[in-house]
Amino acid sequence: MSSSVRPGSTGTSGTSSSGGGNSRPGHRKSSLALALTPEDEPMDVYQRNLMDLKYPTVLPPNPPLKALLVFHKSDSICEAITAACQRHQLDVTLVKSKEEALDTLQKSYATAQCYHLIIIDARSTKNLDAEHIARTIRHTHGHHLTTIIAVCKKSFFEKDDVLIALLDAGVNRCVAETTNLAMCSVELKQILHSIIRPHNVMSTQQALYTALHRLKEVVLITDDLLRIQYANRATERLLNMRLDEIISKQLEDIFVSDLSTISEQCKNIKEFDGILTVRRKSQEGIPMHVRVVPVACIGSAPTHLIFNFDVPGGQMDFIATLPQPKEAPRGSLHSVRRCSFDVRSIASDGLRRTSLAKLTSLPLEAPITKIINLLSQVQENCSADEARLIDKVLEFLKREGLYSPQMKEIRTDDPIATDLIGALLTGPSVYSSRRSSNDSIIRTGSSTRTATIVPAKMKSNPIIMELLDESLSWDFDIFKLEEITDYHPLLYLGMEMFRRFDVFATLNIDENVCKAWLAVIEAHYRKSNTYHNSTHAADVMQATGAFITQLTNKDMLVMDRMEEATALIAAAAHDVDHPGRSSAFLCNSNDALAVLYNDLTVLENHHAAITFKLTLGDDKINIFKNLDKETYKSARSTIIDMILATEMTRHFEHLAKFVSVFGGEEPREHNCQTDEETSILMRRMLIKVADVSNPARPMQFCIEWARRIAEEYFMQTDEEKQRHLPIVMPMFDRATCSIPKSQIGFIEYIIQDMMHAWESFIDMPQLITYMQINYSQWKKYDEQGVNTLAEIMAKQPPVGKMANSK
């Protein structure tokens, strides 16, 4: 019987250690032969590895197996497959459409059940789109290890294009149609042995990794060449290193002692037990008792070595007593996302105190901050009872709504400071804000709003796919993506972000719905805008993804899957349907939007409203339609709050609140902020930094963004002059403006403090490095008298097509 198997889907390392089903004490015998040694062979035929006897594997789950058959009609082939399933004691359910199949899977998940095997009729796309069904199942909760089989016509096996498409969609195996019950039975037996059974064993791995990760003892695993393959959290703390500094490193780099004895003993499958000196990063070595156990995952020769470091004297808190780095080690490389979070506890973690100290030194001085500082000074010289009363006062003072600060020492003779800071603090009636959701947009007539169907090269262009492989890098080239996607960067990057962060499964939505949603949202960004277009939206979304990844890598349990999804959605839509110019311009010109929103947070309210109007107005793009009411309500609230947070008139208020909550070192119980309140503050700061991160990007990107935003401000000033409207930012006159001075002022008064505060929280030193490099370059241009766009761009290499066309 012909078949095609997806690479890597049959068999898994470590499965040989499951042993005989009833030969080892404590093992229950599986009716489906879950033991990896064939049942009909005596155990003594097999050469059992010594480690298999001493260290048994975790028992895999052993529930009655269930099969879901998706056939549009019950024909002779369907009947043969059903009979074969029943012969092997599988509980069979038959459905006849994609919708019925997905509904059945959702109900099974809700009742804590699952289908281990799904067989799809792939003989004709007219009746059932097997590729689409398989892809959708893979994105459905609880089915990443479900075995999917596609029944194909025999003619499909003459060419591989159809079969490869099915395998790429998530199908584990393609089998040829047959009405022969014996052939169906044999094929099914092979599937049970080669795919389903290893998947059951693989499903136990998460329990093992969780146990290792939480273990207080140090566990480190190398390959046979002594290259480190795994290290748990305790290892990071012991070595005073980040995980990305440990993985793939040679073992000799972390030990002062000679390792030749370990190598020799392990080659002979002997355990090592002795004292080795561990080299901590930037510190002296520590002698520790180390045990090394060789393990043969495949064959009889050791493939891995497991190192266990005994804590001296049995002190379980020994590692906590070691000197820790000035800034906390970055956490796990593995993107394991958790649903629980405790944001405030991060700020009080002793490992972060030095980094967080930077937050309290920022030059922000709101009246409420002065009061808190004075009370804190009084508290140091008062009785215990008085100190407790002051603690209660401080708790109330730290509530929302008391943080409307003023910047200290604004130079009134500085036109940049007057334009930028004055606009932010006095609201939109006189000034506009600088570079956020209420920034300027070019009004050059109505733009086409027809959402084109996803470009055909979405799936196949290898250049795009190669670029998207780096989509979480802070050096990601968004302008190159803009060019090679023919100005559809949000669509391509958005789908990549949704895939990487499992948004399809989180929203329980088909990926084609997400694709259509991104296409519509991107169509409502105006291409005529040089800055606030879909490239800016994609850039903010990419920064959001990078920040979420960093939070996860550092083991910061601050965002669950739904919060990650809503953050990405908010980033993608945060500037959608920008109507032209800044909020101040709209208010000064009595624009309909300004009238609608009473001159208050005009653009951000519009962005949030149009996002949900578009999404809910068409079921084909409604990415929220499968959420229950409470989940949708929470997601909607989060998205709206994050979009509104990009309004720059409350910039200093958000920053002061963030610094106050995350910049202190008092224990969590003395802070009145709830987990939800601190999570809201963190999300607001995340999207704010992502929105104005241009000065903290590599220099060539920073300069291109500066060119684009300056052109938008120039166009607004031109129109204000033409229409005799108040000029919101006189500095941005194309005839007199100094681009370096505008960027220097923006970094000094807006970006610098915010980046230091955010970097102290998230630990991304490249933000500060790039910001300082760019600031120095702008200073250099200013000193050289390089002021105009033309002069600056003449010194730059081209960035994308737009840079050449403007």
Residue, then its C-alpha position, 0 to 999 in steps of 0.5 A: m500500500s503506497s504511502s508518503v510520510r512527513p519527515g520527522s513524523t515517524g519515530t523520536s529519539g528516546t522512544s527506545s527507552s520505554g522498554g517492554g510494556n509489562s517487563r518493568p515493575g510499575h508499567r501497565k500494559s497498553s492494549l495498543a502496545l505502547a511499549l516500544t519493544p514489539e510485543d511478540e518478541p521476548m525481551d532477552v532478544y533486545q540488548r537493554n541499555l543499563m541506563d534504561l533500567k536505572y532511569p525509567t522514562v515517564l509513563p506516557p498517557n494511555p487513554p482509549l484512542k479516538a479517531l475522527l473521520v472527515f469524509h463528505k460521504s460514507d462510501s466503500i473506502c470510508e467504510a473500509i477505514t471505519a472497519a479497520c479502526q474498529r478492528h484496532q479498538l478505536d472509537v470512531t466519529l464520522v463527520k461530513s464537512k469542515e465546519e462539522a469537524l471543527d465544531t466536533l474538535q472544539k467540543s472535545y477540547a471543551t470536555a477535556q477529550c481529544y482525538h488521537l487520529i484524524i483521517i481526512d478524505a483528500r481525494s477531491t478538493k471540490n468536496l473537502d479542502a483537506e489541506h485547509i482542514a489540516r492546517t486549521i486543525r493544527h492551529t486548534h487548541g490541543h491538537h499539535l500532536t494529533t496524527i492527521i492522515a490524508v486519504c488520496k487517489k492513487s494517481f496522486f502518488e505519480k506526482d509529489d506536488v499534491l502530497i507535499a502540499l498536504l504534508d506542509a499543511g500539517v498532515n503526518r501521512c498520505v495513504a492511497e485509497t483502497t477498499n481492501l480491509a486487510m490493507c487498511s488494517v495493516e496501514l493503520k497498525q503501522i500508523l499506530h506504531s510509528i506515529i501515534r505511539p511516539h507522539n504519546v511518548m513525546s507528550t510527556q516531555q513537557a512534564l520533564y522540562t517543567a520539572l527540570h526548569r523548576l528544580k533548585e539543583v543545577v542540571l546541565i546536559t551536553d552531547d558526546l562532544l561536550r557541547i552544552q545542549y540544555a541548562n536549567r534556570a539554576t545553571e544560569r544563576l550558578l554560572n552568572m550567564r544568560l542561557d544564550e551564552i551557555i547553549s552550544k558552548q564547550l564544557e571546558d569553557i565553564f570548568v577550570s578543571d581538566l575534563s579528560t577523566i570525564s570523557e574517558q569514563c563516559k565513553n566506557i559508560k561509567e558514571f563520574d563522581g568528583i570535585l570540579t571547579v566551576r568558572r563563573k562569568s567575570q568571577e573566580g571559580i567555585p569548587m563543586h561536587v559534580r556527578v556525570v551520567p552518560v545516556a545513550c539515546i540511540g544505539s549503545a554509545p553515549t550520546h549525551l552526558i547529564f551533569n548534576f551539581d550538588v549544593p555544598g553542605g546540602q544548602m538549597d539556597f546556596i546559589a542565591t547567596l552567590p554574587q549575582p550580575k549587576e543586571a539580571p541574566r536574560g532568561s530562557l531561549h525557549s519560547v514557552r509562554r505561560c498563562s500566569f503572571d505577576v508583573r509587580s514581583i519582577a520590579s522587586d526581584g533582588l536580581r534587578r535592583t541595580s538596573l531598576a535604580k536607573l529608573t528612579s534617577l530619571p529627570l521627571e518631576a511631577p508634583i505627586t513625585k515630589i510629595i512621595n519623595l518628601l514623605s519617604q524622607v520623613q518616613e526614615n526618621c519617624s517611629a514604626d507606627e508613623a511609618r506604617l501610616i505613611d505607608k498607607v498614604l503612599e499607597f493611595l498616592k500611587r493610584e492612577g490619575l495622580y501622575s500629570p508631570q512637568m519636565k524640569e528645566i525646559r529651555t524656553d529659547d529652544p524652538i524644538a523643545t517649544d514645539l515638542i514639549g509644549a505641544l505635549l503638555t498643552g493639548p491639541s488645541v494649539y500644538s500637535s504631538r510629535r511622532s505617534s498616533n496623532d502625528s501628521i499625515i499628508r492629505t492628498g485626496s482619498s486613497t483606495r480602500t479596496a482590500t486586495i486579496v492576499p498577493a500570490k507570492m505570499k506563500s512561495n517567494p523564498i526571498i520574503m520567507e528568508l527575510l521573515d526568518e529574522s523577523l524578531s531581530w531588532d536589526f530587522d530591515i522593514f524597508k526591505l520587506e516593504e520593497i519585496t512585498d510590493y508595499h504589503p509589509l503588514l500583511y506578510l509580517g503580520m502573518e509571520m507574527f501571528r504564526r510565531f506567537d500562536v495567535f491562530a490557536t489563541l483566537n481559535i480562528d482560521e488563519n485565512v480569516c487572520k490573513a483577510w483581516l490583515a489585508v483589510i487593515e493594511a488597505h486602510y493605511r494610506k499609501s500617500n503618507t510617507y510616515h504613517n502608512s502600513t510600513h510604520a504599522a508593521d514596524v511597530m508590530q515587529a518591535t512589539g514581537a521583539f519585546i514580547t520575545q525578550l520578556t519571555n526569554k527572561d522568564m518574566l511571567v507578564m503576558d499570557r497568550m491572549e495578551e500577546a495576541t491582543a498586543l500584536i493586534a493593537a500594534a498592527a491597527h494602532d494608526v489605521d485610517h489616519p485621516g490626514r495631519s495631526s490631531a491639532f490640525l484636525c481641531n484647528s480646521n474643525d475636521a469632522l473627526a475632531v467634532l465627533y470626538n470633542d477635540l479629545t484624543v481625536l486620532e487614537n479614538h478613531h483608530a480604535a473605533i475603526t479597527f472594531k468597526l471593520t473587524l465586526g462588520d464582516d464575518k469573513i475578517n472577524i478574528f474575534k468571532n470564536l471568542d466567548k463574550e467575557t474573553y472578547k470583552s477583555a481583549r477589546s478593552t486591552i486593544i483599545d487601551m493600548i491604542l489610546a496609550t499611543e497618544m503623546t499628550r499623556h506621554f509623561e504621565h504614562l512614563a512617570k507612572f511606569v517609573s514610580v511603579f517599576g522603579g522602586e524596591e519596596p516589597r510587593e505587599h507595600n504596593c497597592q497596585t494590583d497585577e492587572e493594574t501593573s500589567i496595564l502599565m507595562r502594556r502601555m509602555l510596551i506599545k509606546v516604546a514600539d511606536v517611537s522606537n525609530p531613534a533606537r534602531p540601527m542608524q540607516f533605519c533611524i535616518e530613513w524614518a527621520r526623513r519620512i516623518a519630516e516630510e509629513y510635517f513639512m506637508q502639514t506646515d505647507e497646508e497650514k500656510q496655504r489655508h491660513l490655519p495656525i501653524v502647529m510646529p513652525m520649526f518644521d518649515r521645509a525652507t528653514c528646518s534643521i533635521p539634526k536639531s529636530q532629532i536631537g531635541f526629540i531624543e533629549y526630551i522624549i526618547q532618552d528617559m523613556m528608553h532608559a526606563w524601558e531598557s532597565f525593565i526589559d534588559m535590551p542594551q541594544l536600545i541604548t546603544y543604537m540610541q546613543i550612536n544615532y544621537s552622536q551622528w545627529k550631533k555630528y551632522d549639526e556641527q557640520g552644518v548638514n541640515t536639509l533632507a537632501e544633504i542628509m540623504a546624500k550621505q546615506p546608502p539607499v533604503g528601499k524603493m521609497a528612499n530612491s523615489k522621494 
